[in-house]
Amino acid sequence: MRTPVPFHPVGMTYAGGALLAEVVRSGFVEGLHHGSVVVLDASGEVVAAAGDVVGPIFPRSASKPMQTIGMLRAGLRLTEPADLALVSASHAGEDFHLARVTALLAAAGLDGSALACPPDLPLDETARNAVLAAGGGPDRIGMNCSGKHTGMVLTCLAADWPTEGYPHPEHPLQQRIRATVEEITGEPVAAAGVDGCGAPVLAVSLTGLARAFLRLVQAEPGTPERTVADAMRAHPEVVGGTRAEDSRLMRGLPGTLAKIGAEGIIAAGLPGVGSVAVKIDDGATRARMPVLVSALRRLGQDAPILHEYAELPLLGGGVPVGAIRPTW
């Protein structure tokens, strides 16, 4: 079940980005964040960009909506949209996340031992502390990708594929997912690697990632693309958590599909408006939301949630003394 996924060396790499954000403390610029960002309009045309938006990147967990679409195409059937959102999630490990993963596995006669993701504690600090206070520790269901791995196991059962070795890139499930990623992004996968959860991660360009999110939100109702987009937007807290950036953005800017990924990745799409994809080169999560807000404003978007994330406060002595703010 936990066969290692071989790493395939990258033949071409991301070239690096432009200055996108600065860290200002007491009026002094003490840090800089470089990266890349691309903005597409509703027709899919690039209307603004900075950095390398055509070289391949690993979108990390921002790939999950595409992976879920691949599972649906392979035969996964879930009756509750919230369960589909969970399969697309990087969940925070709150009680409602863990209960939903547990219930999905139990309905198939399985438990956490069926999953190939590593044991972990919840991402959410409150949830993590609660597990530790109760005498618990890391487990596979608590890992933030357990929803995706549950979906992968259930897809294998539905398609009559072996569950053993399901994360291996040569497994028919992963082959189906790879074909789906290539179709939805509109470009071939440039490289393959191993994600933090042990499943494959596939390299595409930042523009391809933005193109995929636009395609999902503008797909016809009833298609796998639209089904996944609708499930995530209807259940944003399942996708991340009550305090997660992408969840709060989807709740605060109705119609938005958003998904974060490791290494400073976030992508968002709005039907009839356009899409955005961001990568922060040093992987800092603190810079991605201010840059994303700057990009969304170039698409004419405005909402209280965008004001909240436009600049993130920098504290000194427990009070704001500066901010992380976009320079792009």
FIDREN-595806 format. One record per residue: x, y, z of N, C-alpha, C in turn. Coordinates in steps of 0.02 Angstrom, whole numbers, padded with zeros to 5 digits, always signed. Example, Ala and Ser with C-alpha at 12.3 -4.5 7.8 and 13.67 -1.06 7.14 Angstrom:
REM FIDREN-595806
+00660-00284+00390+00615-00225+00390+00660-00165+00390;+00642-00112+00354+00684-00053+00357+00645+00002+00394;
REM end
This chain:
REM FIDREN-595806
+00042-00060+00000+00000+00000+00000+00043+00063+00000;+00104+00058+00030+00145+00119+00036+00208+00114-00006;+00201+00088-00066+00256+00084-00113+00282+00154-00129;+00347+00167-00120+00372+00234-00135+00360+00254-00208;+00346+00317-00217+00337+00343-00285+00405+00366-00311;+00430+00339-00367+00495+00361-00391+00494+00433-00414;+00549+00467-00402+00555+00537-00423+00585+00540-00493;+00555+00579-00536+00580+00587-00604+00616+00654-00609;+00681+00655-00624+00718+00718-00627+00686+00768-00675;+00691+00831-00657+00661+00884-00696+00706+00900-00755;+00678+00901-00814+00716+00917-00874+00720+00992-00886;+00668+01027-00865+00668+01100-00870+00640+01127-00805;+00662+01185-00785+00643+01209-00719+00615+01280-00722;+00583+01297-00667+00556+01364-00657+00614+01413-00651;+00610+01468-00688+00666+01515-00692+00669+01565-00635;+00616+01569-00595+00616+01618-00541+00576+01681-00560;+00560+01720-00511+00513+01774-00523+00538+01844-00511;+00490+01889-00510+00502+01960-00501+00486+01980-00429;+00504+02040-00411+00487+02066-00345+00411+02076-00342;+00379+02042-00293+00306+02045-00288+00282+02075-00222;+00321+02070-00169+00298+02095-00103+00357+02116-00061;+00343+02161-00015+00395+02185+00031+00370+02180+00103;+00418+02173+00148+00404+02169+00219+00429+02234+00251;+00382+02273+00277+00399+02339+00303+00387+02340+00378;+00440+02355+00416+00435+02360+00489+00456+02430+00511;+00410+02464+00544+00424+02532+00569+00449+02578+00514;+00420+02570+00454+00439+02612+00398+00503+02591+00363;+00533+02536+00385+00595+02511+00356+00582+02446+00319;+00604+02441+00256+00594+02380+00217+00647+02330+00239;+00625+02278+00275+00673+02229+00301+00673+02163+00264;+00628+02154+00215+00626+02092+00179+00589+02099+00113;+00605+02055+00066+00574+02056+00000+00554+01985-00020;+00499+01980-00055+00476+01916-00081+00470+01920-00157;+00506+01876-00191+00502+01871-00264+00457+01812-00283;+00431+01814-00342+00388+01760-00365+00360+01775-00433;+00307+01740-00450+00275+01749-00516+00200+01749-00507;+00166+01786-00550+00093+01792-00548+00068+01803-00618;+00011+01771-00633-00020+01780-00699-00094+01793-00689;-00122+01837-00729-00193+01855-00727-00223+01843-00796;-00275+01803-00799-00310+01790-00861-00379+01822-00859;-00402+01848-00916-00471+01873-00919-00518+01815-00933;-00582+01829-00940-00632+01777-00947-00624+01736-01011;-00588+01764-01060-00576+01728-01122-00513+01685-01119;-00476+01691-01064-00415+01653-01056-00353+01689-01080;-00359+01752-01099-00302+01791-01121-00264+01820-01061;-00198+01820-01065-00158+01850-01013-00165+01926-01015;-00187+01955-00960-00195+02028-00957-00144+02061-00912;-00110+02021-00870-00057+02048-00828-00014+01989-00805;+00050+02001-00796+00095+01948-00774+00159+01978-00749;+00193+01940-00705+00259+01958-00682+00297+01894-00667;+00362+01894-00679+00402+01835-00667+00394+01783-00721;+00410+01721-00705+00408+01666-00753+00340+01632-00749;+00297+01645-00798+00230+01616-00797+00222+01561-00850;+00276+01544-00884+00272+01491-00935+00318+01432-00919;+00366+01440-00874+00407+01384-00852+00368+01340-00805;+00386+01276-00800+00347+01229-00758+00358+01240-00683;+00306+01232-00646+00308+01231-00573+00271+01170-00548;+00283+01151-00487+00240+01102-00454+00184+01140-00418;+00122+01135-00441+00068+01172-00408+00050+01147-00339;+00080+01091-00320+00068+01060-00256-00008+01050-00245;-00035+01069-00189-00105+01054-00176-00155+01094-00217;-00132+01145-00252-00177+01179-00298-00197+01134-00356;-00163+01076-00363-00181+01027-00414-00241+00985-00394;-00261+00987-00331-00311+00940-00307-00378+00942-00344;-00404+01001-00363-00467+00999-00401-00459+00959-00466;-00402+00965-00499-00392+00926-00561-00386+00852-00546;-00353+00835-00490-00348+00765-00472-00417+00735-00458;-00459+00774-00426-00527+00750-00411-00566+00739-00476;-00558+00783-00524-00591+00774-00588-00568+00709-00620;-00503+00695-00616-00478+00632-00642-00510+00572-00608;-00522+00577-00543-00555+00523-00507-00627+00514-00529;-00663+00570-00538-00731+00565-00562-00734+00532-00631;-00689+00550-00674-00687+00521-00741-00671+00446-00739;-00636+00426-00686-00618+00355-00679-00672+00314-00645;-00724+00347-00619-00779+00309-00590-00797+00325-00519;-00762+00372-00486-00779+00390-00417-00850+00420-00416;-00890+00396-00369-00958+00422-00360-00969+00437-00286;-00982+00500-00271-00997+00521-00204-01062+00559-00205;-01108+00542-00160-01175+00572-00162-01177+00641-00130;-01130+00655-00085-01130+00720-00049-01078+00766-00080;-01097+00826-00103-01048+00874-00128-00993+00890-00078;-01010+00890-00013-00959+00904+00037-00904+00851+00036;-00921+00789+00020-00871+00737+00015-00825+00749-00045;-00853+00774-00098-00813+00791-00157-00766+00850-00141;-00790+00897-00102-00747+00951-00079-00690+00925-00036;-00705+00875+00005-00654+00845+00049-00599+00811+00008;-00618+00777-00045-00569+00744-00088-00522+00796-00120;-00547+00857-00130-00509+00912-00160-00474+00955-00108;-00475+00934-00045-00455+00977+00011-00383+00968+00033;-00357+01021+00063-00299+01018+00108-00327+01038+00176;-00361+00990+00207-00401+01008+00266-00359+01022+00327;-00388+01061+00372-00353+01084+00432-00355+01034+00489;-00392+00979+00480-00395+00929+00532-00443+00946+00588;-00492+00990+00574-00543+01005+00624-00589+00944+00630;-00628+00943+00684-00669+00885+00698-00713+00864+00640;-00743+00913+00605-00788+00895+00551-00750+00866+00491;-00686+00885+00483-00645+00854+00430-00631+00781+00447;-00607+00770+00508-00588+00702+00527-00648+00655+00527;-00706+00680+00549-00766+00639+00549-00787+00620+00479;-00780+00666+00433-00801+00653+00364-00755+00602+00330;-00690+00609+00340-00643+00559+00313-00657+00490+00342;-00665+00488+00408-00679+00425+00442-00742+00392+00415;-00795+00432+00404-00858+00405+00380-00852+00378+00309;-00816+00414+00266-00807+00391+00197-00771+00324+00195;-00719+00317+00235-00682+00254+00238-00726+00198+00266;-00762+00214+00320-00803+00163+00353-00857+00137+00307;-00885+00181+00265-00937+00160+00219-00912+00108+00169;-00846+00108+00158-00816+00058+00113-00784+00001+00152;-00796-00001+00218-00767-00054+00259-00693-00045+00273;-00670+00018+00272-00599+00033+00279-00586+00079+00339;-00523+00086+00356-00503+00135+00406-00439+00170+00381;-00408+00209+00424-00350+00248+00404-00292+00207+00378;-00289+00143+00396-00234+00101+00373-00235+00090+00298;-00291+00105+00265-00297+00097+00192-00262+00153+00155;-00244+00207+00190-00216+00265+00158-00140+00262+00156;-00111+00288+00102-00038+00288+00094-00007+00354+00116;-00047+00403+00136-00018+00465+00160+00014+00454+00229;+00065+00493+00247+00099+00482+00311+00057+00506+00370;+00067+00477+00429+00033+00503+00489+00054+00575+00502;+00008+00615+00526+00023+00685+00541-00027+00712+00590;-00011+00768+00620-00057+00805+00663-00096+00855+00620;-00154+00878+00643-00192+00928+00606-00152+00991+00593;-00166+01023+00536-00134+01087+00520-00157+01142+00566;-00222+01143+00582-00250+01196+00623-00223+01191+00694;-00198+01247+00720-00166+01247+00785-00214+01225+00841;-00275+01250+00839-00324+01232+00890-00340+01157+00887;-00350+01132+00826-00365+01061+00817-00305+01018+00839;-00245+01040+00822-00185+01003+00840-00177+01000+00915;-00187+01056+00948-00180+01057+01021-00233+01013+01054;-00293+01011+01025-00346+00969+01053-00327+00895+01049;-00298+00875+00992-00276+00805+00985-00223+00788+01037;-00175+00832+01045-00121+00819+01093-00147+00819+01165;-00193+00865+01180-00221+00869+01248-00260+00806+01265;-00289+00775+01214-00328+00713+01226-00284+00651+01227;-00218+00661+01220-00172+00605+01222-00161+00572+01154;-00185+00604+01101-00177+00577+01034-00111+00597+01003;-00101+00576+00942-00040+00592+00907-00051+00590+00832;+00001+00591+00793-00007+00590+00721-00042+00527+00697;-00086+00534+00648-00115+00476+00615-00131+00495+00543;-00148+00446+00502-00157+00457+00431-00219+00499+00416;-00272+00490+00454-00332+00528+00442-00321+00602+00459;-00278+00616+00508-00263+00685+00527-00221+00721+00477;-00188+00685+00431-00146+00717+00381-00189+00757+00333;-00166+00817+00313-00209+00863+00276-00231+00838+00207;-00196+00788+00181-00215+00760+00115-00255+00695+00121;-00279+00679+00181-00314+00615+00190-00379+00612+00149;-00410+00669+00136-00471+00668+00094-00454+00647+00023;-00400+00675-00004-00378+00656-00072-00361+00582-00075;-00324+00558-00026-00304+00488-00027-00365+00442-00019;-00413+00464+00021-00475+00425+00027-00510+00421-00041;-00513+00477-00076-00543+00478-00142-00506+00432-00190;-00440+00430-00185-00402+00387-00229-00416+00313-00216;-00420+00294-00152-00435+00225-00135-00506+00207-00159;-00554+00251-00148-00623+00237-00169-00629+00233-00245;-00589+00274-00280-00590+00271-00353-00564+00204-00377;-00511+00180-00346-00484+00114-00365-00536+00059-00354;-00572+00063-00300-00624+00013-00287-00679+00018-00340;-00699+00079-00358-00752+00088-00407-00731+00064-00476;-00667+00073-00493-00642+00055-00559-00616-00017-00562;-00618-00052-00506-00591-00120-00501-00517-00121-00515;-00482-00070-00490-00409-00068-00493-00381-00087-00426;-00320-00113-00423-00290-00130-00359-00279-00067-00316;-00293-00072-00252-00277-00016-00207-00204-00018-00187;-00173-00076-00191-00102-00081-00175-00062-00039-00224;-00021+00005-00197+00022+00046-00240-00014+00100-00278;-00072+00122-00254-00110+00172-00293-00073+00238-00303;-00025+00259-00260+00010+00321-00275+00064+00315-00329;+00080+00254-00350+00134+00246-00399+00114+00277-00465;+00160+00314-00498+00142+00349-00560+00120+00304-00616;+00138+00240-00614+00117+00193-00667+00050+00161-00652;+00022+00173-00593-00043+00145-00576-00095+00176-00623;-00145+00138-00646-00195+00166-00692-00230+00228-00665;-00239+00233-00600-00269+00293-00571-00226+00354-00586;-00162+00349-00572-00118+00406-00583-00109+00423-00657;-00113+00372-00699-00111+00385-00771-00173+00424-00793;-00230+00407-00766-00292+00443-00782-00288+00515-00757;-00262+00524-00697-00255+00591-00669-00207+00633-00711;-00152+00603-00732-00103+00640-00772-00135+00663-00838;-00172+00619-00870-00206+00638-00933-00255+00695-00921;-00289+00694-00864-00337+00746-00847-00302+00813-00836;-00246+00812-00800-00208+00874-00788-00185+00904-00854;-00161+00862-00899-00137+00887-00963-00194+00917-01004;-00252+00885-01002-00308+00911-01040-00333+00978-01012;-00340+00982-00947-00371+01041-00916-00324+01101-00917;-00258+01089-00909-00211+01144-00912-00195+01163-00984;-00206+01118-01031-00192+01132-01100-00119+01126-01118;-00081+01088-01079-00010+01080-01093+00016+01014-01066;+00070+00987-01093+00097+00924-01068+00130+00933-01000;+00128+00882-00960+00163+00883-00896+00238+00885-00910;+00272+00934-00879+00343+00944-00893+00388+00901-00849;+00364+00881-00791+00403+00841-00744+00356+00811-00693;+00378+00758-00660+00339+00726-00608+00382+00717-00547;+00352+00725-00489+00388+00717-00426+00343+00686-00374;+00366+00686-00313+00329+00658-00257+00306+00715-00212;+00241+00721-00202+00215+00773-00159+00227+00754-00086;+00213+00801-00040+00224+00788+00030+00184+00731+00058;+00127+00716+00028+00084+00662+00051+00103+00595+00020;+00151+00594-00026+00172+00532-00058+00141+00519-00125;+00090+00557-00145+00059+00550-00211+00100+00589-00262;+00091+00575-00327+00128+00612-00377+00108+00686-00378;+00156+00728-00396+00142+00799-00410+00170+00813-00479;+00131+00847-00520+00146+00855-00591+00159+00928-00608;+00213+00940-00643+00234+01009-00658+00200+01035-00721;+00168+01093-00714+00140+01130-00770+00157+01203-00759;+00142+01246-00807+00158+01316-00798+00107+01351-00754;+00126+01409-00728+00079+01449-00689+00020+01470-00733;+00033+01484-00795-00021+01501-00842-00068+01442-00852;-00040+01382-00857-00081+01322-00863-00125+01311-00802;-00098+01326-00743-00136+01319-00681-00194+01369-00681;-00181+01431-00699-00234+01481-00702-00287+01461-00754;-00264+01435-00811-00310+01413-00863-00356+01357-00837;-00329+01312-00797-00369+01258-00769-00424+01284-00724;-00407+01332-00680-00458+01358-00634-00512+01396-00671;-00493+01430-00724-00544+01465-00765-00589+01414-00799;-00560+01360-00823-00600+01309-00857-00650+01277-00808;-00629+01265-00746-00673+01234-00697-00734+01277-00684;-00723+01342-00672-00780+01385-00652-00825+01402-00711;-00800+01394-00772-00841+01411-00831-00866+01349-00868;-00855+01290-00839-00878+01229-00871-00954+01224-00868;-00982+01183-00912-01054+01172-00912-01077+01135-00850;-01135+01153-00822-01161+01116-00764-01167+01041-00780;-01150+01001-00730-01154+00929-00738-01090+00896-00762;-01043+00935-00788-00979+00907-00808-00937+00894-00745;-00888+00849-00749-00845+00839-00690-00811+00903-00667;-00789+00945-00715-00756+01008-00697-00802+01052-00655;-00862+01062-00679-00908+01106-00643-00931+01074-00578;-00940+01008-00578-00961+00973-00518-00911+00984-00461;-00847+00979-00477-00796+00990-00426-00795+01063-00404;-00796+01109-00452-00796+01180-00435-00855+01198-00391;-00914+01173-00408-00974+01189-00369-00970+01160-00299;-00943+01099-00292-00938+01068-00226-00891+01107-00182;-00835+01128-00209-00787+01166-00169-00815+01233-00148;-00849+01267-00194-00876+01333-00179-00935+01329-00131;-00972+01274-00132-01028+01266-00086-01005+01247-00016;-00946+01218-00011-00920+01195+00054-00848+01218+00064;-00837+01283+00065-00768+01308+00069-00731+01287+00132;-00766+01282+00189-00731+01263+00251-00706+01192+00248;-00739+01150+00209-00715+01081+00201-00650+01080+00161;-00643+01126+00114-00584+01128+00071-00521+01145+00111;-00527+01190+00158-00470+01210+00199-00487+01205+00273;-00524+01253+00297-00543+01253+00368-00576+01319+00385;-00599+01326+00446-00634+01387+00465-00588+01448+00463;-00523+01436+00468-00475+01492+00468-00430+01491+00406;-00441+01447+00359-00397+01440+00301-00408+01497+00251;-00354+01519+00220-00357+01576+00174-00403+01562+00114;-00395+01504+00082-00435+01491+00023-00509+01482+00041;-00523+01451+00099-00592+01444+00121-00624+01512+00134;-00589+01555+00168-00616+01621+00184-00625+01663+00121;-00580+01656+00073-00587+01692+00010-00649+01669-00028;-00660+01605-00031-00720+01579-00066-00783+01602-00032;-00783+01604+00034-00842+01627+00070-00852+01702+00062;-00798+01740+00061-00803+01813+00060-00810+01844-00009;-00791+01806-00061-00798+01831-00129-00838+01779-00168;-00905+01781-00163-00948+01728-00191-00934+01715-00265;-00934+01650-00282-00921+01629-00350-00849+01610-00362;-00805+01628-00315-00734+01614-00323-00718+01541-00307;-00678+01510-00349-00647+01446-00334-00575+01460-00317;-00551+01439-00259-00483+01453-00238-00453+01391-00205;-00388+01383-00215-00353+01327-00182-00280+01347-00172;-00257+01338-00110-00187+01351-00094-00145+01288-00108;-00080+01298-00111-00033+01243-00116+00031+01262-00079;+00071+01213-00061+00134+01226-00028+00180+01266-00073;+00233+01292-00044+00283+01333-00079+00254+01398-00106;+00207+01427-00068+00181+01493-00086+00136+01494-00146;+00099+01440-00158+00055+01435-00216-00017+01452-00197;-00052+01487-00240-00125+01494-00236-00152+01508-00306;-00211+01480-00320-00244+01493-00383-00317+01508-00369;-00347+01549-00411-00417+01567-00402-00449+01581-00470;-00513+01564-00476-00549+01578-00537-00619+01603-00522;-00644+01650-00564-00711+01677-00556-00746+01674-00624;-00805+01644-00627-00840+01638-00692-00857+01706-00721;-00843+01714-00786-00858+01776-00820-00810+01832-00804;-00760+01819-00763-00713+01870-00741-00642+01852-00762;-00618+01795-00740-00550+01775-00756-00520+01731-00702;-00454+01725-00703-00420+01683-00654-00351+01710-00639;-00323+01686-00584-00258+01708-00560-00220+01648-00533;-00154+01648-00542-00112+01598-00509-00049+01633-00485;-00027+01615-00424+00029+01648-00391+00078+01595-00365;+00141+01609-00372+00193+01569-00338+00243+01617-00306;+00255+01608-00241+00306+01646-00206+00370+01604-00204;+00424+01631-00229+00484+01590-00239+00512+01558-00176;+00512+01595-00120+00540+01567-00059+00490+01524-00020;+00431+01515-00048+00381+01473-00017+00343+01505+00041;+00355+01569+00053+00324+01603+00110+00249+01611+00099;+00210+01585+00145+00138+01591+00140+00114+01661+00155;+00154+01701+00191+00130+01767+00211+00125+01815+00152;+00159+01800+00097+00159+01847+00040+00105+01831-00012;+00079+01770-00013+00037+01751-00070-00030+01787-00071;-00061+01799-00013-00126+01830-00013-00124+01904-00034;-00077+01944-00009-00073+02013-00034-00061+02016-00110;-00020+01971-00136-00008+01970-00208-00071+01948-00245;-00106+01898-00219-00168+01876-00250-00220+01932-00252;-00226+01968-00197-00274+02024-00195-00257+02076-00247;-00193+02092-00254-00173+02140-00305-00193+02116-00374;-00185+02050-00386-00204+02022-00451-00279+02023-00461;-00318+02005-00410-00391+02005-00417-00418+02075-00429;-00386+02124-00399-00408+02193-00411-00396+02214-00483;-00348+02185-00516-00337+02199-00586-00393+02170-00629;-00431+02125-00600-00491+02098-00633-00554+02134-00610;-00545+02189-00574-00602+02230-00553-00638+02205-00492;-00607+02160-00453-00641+02132-00395-00630+02175-00333;-00682+02179-00292-00678+02216-00229-00727+02185-00180;-00705+02174-00119-00747+02145-00066-00710+02155+00000;-00745+02154+00056-00711+02162+00121-00655+02112+00133;-00664+02050+00109-00612+01999+00119-00548+02019+00083;-00553+02054+00027-00494+02076-00008-00459+02132+00029;-00497+02175+00060-00467+02228+00101-00428+02196+00160;-00457+02143+00187-00425+02109+00244-00357+02079+00226;-00352+02052+00165-00291+02018+00145-00245+02061+00102;-00264+02122+00087-00224+02165+00043-00155+02178+00072;-00151+02188+00137-00088+02195+00173-00095+02157+00238;-00046+02116+00255-00049+02078+00317-00007+02112+00370;-00035+02120+00430+00001+02157+00482+00065+02123+00505;+00115+02162+00519+00178+02140+00549+00179+02166+00620;+00190+02122+00668+00183+02141+00739+00250+02156+00771;+00248+02201+00819+00304+02215+00863+00276+02228+00933;+00297+02188+00981+00268+02196+01048+00194+02180+01051;+00171+02140+01003+00101+02120+01002+00054+02168+00968;+00082+02223+00940+00040+02272+00904+00068+02282+00834;+00025+02302+00786+00049+02312+00718+00100+02368+00713;+00156+02354+00682+00208+02405+00671+00229+02409+00598;+00196+02369+00556+00212+02368+00485+00167+02319+00449;+00188+02298+00390+00145+02256+00349+00185+02218+00296;+00157+02163+00274+00179+02129+00213+00132+02154+00159;+00160+02187+00108+00117+02220+00059+00144+02207-00012;+00099+02206-00061+00121+02193-00130+00159+02252-00158;+00206+02238-00201+00241+02290-00238+00223+02287-00311;+00180+02240-00330+00162+02229-00400+00090+02250-00411;
REM end
